[in-house]
Amino acid sequence: MHTPVFLDKVLAHVDSNRDTRYIDCTLGQGGHTIALAKMGLHVLAIDADHEQVELFRRQRISEKVRRRITIVEGNFRDVAQIAHTHHFENCDGILFDLGLSMIQLEREEGFSYRHQHQPLNMIIETVAKQGGATRAADVVAQYDSAELTAVFEKWGEVPDASRLAHSIVTKRTKDPILTVGDLARVVQETLGERHIPKVFQALRIEVNSELSNIQRGLEGACEVLKPNGIIQIISFHSVEDRVIKMWAKHKGLTPIAKYVGSREKRASFERSAVLRILQKTL
Ligand SMILES: C[S@@+](CC[C@H](N)C(=O)[O-])C[C@H]1O[C@@H](n2cnc3c(N)ncnc32)[C@H](O)[C@@H]1O
């Protein structure tokens, strides 16, 4: 099992008694879900990725803890509907640990720019993948220069995004851009190697509609949270964090704590992590 970045902070804000009910919108390898269930809470755990759900089901967990966990394969943008179906309305807390697990990053999906040979898929949700959703390679092959520029600017804050978009459009008329290595090379030649992560971030956000999922997920969370209930949300880059902050303000949620990743953490994604804790005080 994986130990999530802010596990101790998340648990410190959980009011544990036998009737406490939490929704973990991002089950992953179950680090949060298991810890919450071990505290005696009832947990509704959601993940959009079939493999993550199946791996979790196969984990060795005591029967006592397992009985407190309800697992659903689904997208957290539908959290309100999922909560209604499983009688989890009026719950005490809702958790989002955004991004991907280590297992997903290593999969043949092109999520990580380190795996040059992988195809540019990047679809997280299994149902979307099976339904033939747009892959990152499709975005790179089909979007026009203005659309590509908007994706890189808005979702990746990539400097000189229009120059990159123009290079992609020129390059793809000669050779298709199909793999991580193909795309990384164009970015490296046009803007330099250090901009590769932002370009991959932008494409993943676009392919999975990540920011609109977060907004819809938070909207749904507010619907099924009891008064004074809390939302705990962990994000890993500034584009996500900005959306969360703006949305919380718009909905009148009260910020009760914020933690940022410590500089001592080895992995860069852990250093840029932010946990926001928001209360529904209305
Ligand atoms: C960083 S991992 C969560 C790790 C987890 N907290 C743990 O302790 O193992 C994020 C998980 O969220 C899932 N995910 C991402 N977007 C989702 C969405 N829109 N709906 C549901 N699950 C999603 C991913 O499949 C992944 O398993």
The ligand as a MOL file (V3000), in Angstrom:
LIG
                    3D

  0  0  0     0  0            999 V3000
M  V30 BEGIN CTAB
M  V30 COUNTS 27 29 0 0 0
M  V30 BEGIN ATOM
M  V30 1 C -2.9610 10.2110 -6.5570 0
M  V30 2 S -3.9960 8.8480 -6.8600 0 CHG=1
M  V30 3 C -4.7790 8.5840 -5.3130 0
M  V30 4 C -3.9210 7.8590 -4.3600 0
M  V30 5 C -4.6730 7.4180 -3.1190 0
M  V30 6 N -5.0610 8.5310 -2.2770 0
M  V30 7 C -3.8690 6.4280 -2.3280 0
M  V30 8 O -3.6900 6.6390 -1.1340 0
M  V30 9 O -3.4080 5.4320 -2.8930 0 CHG=-1
M  V30 10 C -5.3150 9.5170 -7.7710 0
M  V30 11 C -6.3770 8.5130 -8.1790 0
M  V30 12 O -7.5020 9.2490 -8.6370 0
M  V30 13 C -8.0630 8.5880 -9.7540 0
M  V30 14 N -8.7670 9.5920 -10.5390 0
M  V30 15 C -8.2530 10.6090 -11.2760 0
M  V30 16 N -9.2500 11.3310 -11.8230 0
M  V30 17 C -10.4120 10.7800 -11.3990 0
M  V30 18 C -11.7850 11.1030 -11.6060 0
M  V30 19 N -12.1540 12.1430 -12.3530 0
M  V30 20 N -12.7100 10.3310 -10.9910 0
M  V30 21 C -12.3430 9.2880 -10.2020 0
M  V30 22 N -11.0640 8.9290 -9.9920 0
M  V30 23 C -10.1070 9.6690 -10.5750 0
M  V30 24 C -6.8830 7.9750 -10.4700 0
M  V30 25 O -7.2990 6.8860 -11.2440 0
M  V30 26 C -5.9870 7.5720 -9.2960 0
M  V30 27 O -6.2000 6.2510 -8.9350 0
M  V30 END ATOM
M  V30 BEGIN BOND
M  V30 1 1 1 2
M  V30 2 1 2 3
M  V30 3 1 2 10
M  V30 4 1 3 4
M  V30 5 1 4 5
M  V30 6 1 5 6
M  V30 7 1 5 7
M  V30 8 2 7 8
M  V30 9 1 7 9
M  V30 10 1 10 11
M  V30 11 1 11 12
M  V30 12 1 11 26
M  V30 13 1 12 13
M  V30 14 1 13 14
M  V30 15 1 13 24
M  V30 16 1 14 15
M  V30 17 1 14 23
M  V30 18 2 15 16
M  V30 19 1 16 17
M  V30 20 1 17 18
M  V30 21 2 17 23
M  V30 22 1 18 19
M  V30 23 2 18 20
M  V30 24 1 20 21
M  V30 25 2 21 22
M  V30 26 1 22 23
M  V30 27 1 24 25
M  V30 28 1 24 26
M  V30 29 1 26 27
M  V30 END BOND
M  V30 END CTAB
M  END
